[in-house]
Amino acid sequence: MTPDYFLVMALVAGLALVQSVFGMGVLIFGTPTLLLMGYDFVSAIGILVPASFAISLLQVTTAGKHRVPVSRNLYLFCLPAIGVGLWVLHGSSLGSWVNILIGATLLVSATLRLWVRSHAWMSNALKRHSMIYHVVMGLTHGLTNLGGALLAILATGLHSEKGAVRYTVAHYYLAFGAVQIVLLAVLLDQGAELLNNLPMAGVAGAVYLLVGNRLFLRTSNPVYHHGLTLFTAAYGIAVLLTI
């Protein structure tokens, strides 16, 4: 293992703490960070997806009373769209306009979250246009690995209780990760690389079990949502700054 490998492992450990609380963090912060460090897109996915998958699996299997129904559009439209996006991409770059759109969407979402009356409007809009939203989210994740940007809007638009929000995000991310792992191994011949990155999954799982979940349980619902709003805004700014 090289010094770079341990540096990336430290990055994954830090982001695993964020994902332990909010259900996301490893992919949406890790992807632009690794790209800035010189990794290509496919390599970045191969490093980060096992870690994200491990945390999501633990969150889903230990959710208990926080389990809520998940839209069937996840399986009918979103997951196939991820496959299409990753197949189209094949490790190439799409240009800065995608990041501009994602960053702007997150900033708008963070602003709306500060306006209490917007929650009902967002919830109704997401329910009315669920199929289209899931297709766009899937394509975004397949093309950029940043589908969590739209997933955050979906989860908080449909739920207000922190356990339900995190379970929804984790359930989606678990499905996202399963599809990406299969496609990386079969379509892009990255099976060996995924096995080499299993220690990343172990580190992420340990962070969740030892620290992250305990922090989540001790966080009140209002604090959780204020933190998620700040997290959404910070991520939107971070994406725009990496263009």
N, C-alpha and C positions, 0 to 999 in steps of 0.2 A: 504494500500500500504506500502510495506517495504522499508527500506533505499536502498536495492539493486535495487528495482524497479525504484526509482528516479535516481540512479546512471546510470542505463541502459537508462533511458529517456534522461539524459544529454548527454550520448554517442550518442544516436539517433539524438538529436538536432544538435550536432556538425557534424555528418556525413551527416545530411540532407542538411547542407550548401554546402558541397562538391557535393552532388548529384544534388542540385539545379543548379550548374554551369555546371558540366560535364555530368549529366544524370545518373551517377552511383556513388556509395560511401557507401550507407547504408548497402547493402548486402556484397559487396566484402571486406570492412574493418570490418563491424560489425560481420560477421560470425566468422572469426578467433578470434576476440576479445572476443566474448561471449564464445567460446569454451575454451579459455584460462582462463576465469573467472569461468569455471566449469559447464556451461550449456551444456546439450546434444544437438545433432544436430537438432532434431525435435523442441525442445523448442526454439532454436535460430532462426529457420525459422519462427516459430509462432510469435515471438517478432518483427522481422525485416521486414517481408514481408508486413504487413499492412502499415508500414511507407513508404517503397519503393513504394508500389502501389499508395499511396496518392500523392506522388510527381510526379510520372510518369503520373498519370491521369491529374494533373494540367498542366504539361508540354505539353502533347499531345493536350489537349483541348484549350490551349492558344497559340499554335505554329504559327497560322496564315500563313504568307507567307513562313515560313520555312518548311512547310510540303513537304516531298519528298516521292516518291513511295517506298514501302517496299516489299522485295521479298516474293512471295507466299510460298517459302520454309520455312518461319517462321511457317506458319500454317500447311503445309503438312508434314514436317519432324521434325522441331525443337521442337514444343510443344508436340507432341507425345513422342519424345525422353526424354523430361523432365519427363513425366509421368512414362516412363519405368525406368528411373534412380532413381526416388524417390521410386517407388515400389520395386526395387531391394534393395535399401539401407535400408529402414525401420529403420532408426536411427542408423545403425551400422557404424563402422569405416572401411575405405578402406585401410588405411596405408599411409605412408608418400610419396610414389612415385607419388601420384596424385598431391600433393602440389609442389613437385619438378618440375614436368612437367609444371604446371601452372606458377610457379614463373619463370622458365627458359624461357617460351614462352613470358611472359611479358617483360623480360629484352631484349630479342631479338627484340621484337616489338619496344621498346623504342629506341634501337640502330638504327633500320631501319628508324624510324621517323626522326632521325637526318641526314639521307642521303636522300637528296631531290629526287634523281633519283629513289629511291625505291618505291615512291608512285604509279607510273604507273605500276610497276611490281606487287605490292601487289593488286592493283585494278584488273588487268587482272587475276591474280591467283585466287582471291576470286570469280570472275565471272565464271571462268572455272570450279571450284570445289565447287560451291555454295551448292549443295545438301549434299555432304559429310560433308562440313564445318558446315552446320546447324545441321546435326545429331550429330556430335561430340560436338558442342556447347550445344545442348539440353541435351545430356547425362551428360556432365560436370556439367551443372547447376543442374540437378536433383540429381546427386550424391554428389555434394560438395557445392552447392549454389554459386559457383564462376564462373558461365558462363559469367559474366561481363568481365572477363579477355579476352575471345575470342571475345566478343561483341565489346569491345573497338577497337580491331584490325579490325574488320569488318567495323564499322562505319567510322573510319578514313581512311580505305583503299578505301572506295567508295565515300567519300565526303571530301571536304576541307573547306567549309564554316561552321562556328561554329554552326549556327542555324540548319543546316541540320544534322550535327553530333549529336547534342543533341537531336533533334527530333527522329532520327533513334534509338538511344539508349533508349530513353524514350518509344517509341512505342514497342520495343522489351521487355523492362522491364515490361511494362504494361501487355503485353500478358503473360510473364513469371509469374508475380504475380497472375494473374487471375487463371492460371492453378494450381499454388501451393496452393492457398487458397482453391480451390475446392477439391484438393487431400488431403490437411491437414484435412479438415472438414469431407470428406466422407471416405477416405481410412484410415486415422490415427486417426479419432475421436477427432480432436483438435478444434472443433467448439467453445466450451466454452472458450478455451484459446485465440482463435482469437478475440472473443468479449472482453475479458479482456484486450487485447492489443490495442484496438481501440484508447485509449488516445495517444499511440505512433504515430498513423497516424495523429491525430490532431496536435500534436507538430510539426511533420515533415511538414505538410501542412502550418502551420503558419510560420515556418522558411522560406519556399519557397516564400510565398506571401510577407512577411515583409522585408526580407533581401536578400535571395538567388537569386531571379530572377532579382532584381535590380543590384546586383553585376554582374550577367551574362551580362546584357544589357550594362553595362559600360566597359566591357572587350573587348579590340580589338581582331580581328581575330588572329594576330600573337601571342599576349600574351596568348590567349586561347589555341592555339596549343602547345606553349612552356610549358604552365601549364599542359596540358594533357600528354605531354611526360614525364615531371617530375613525375606526378601522376602515370603513368603507371610503370615507373621504381621503384618508391617508393613502390608501391604495390607488384611488383615482389620480391623486397628485403624483404618486410614485410612477405610475404607468406613463403619464404625460411627460415626466421628466426624463424617462429613458428613451424617448423618441430621438 
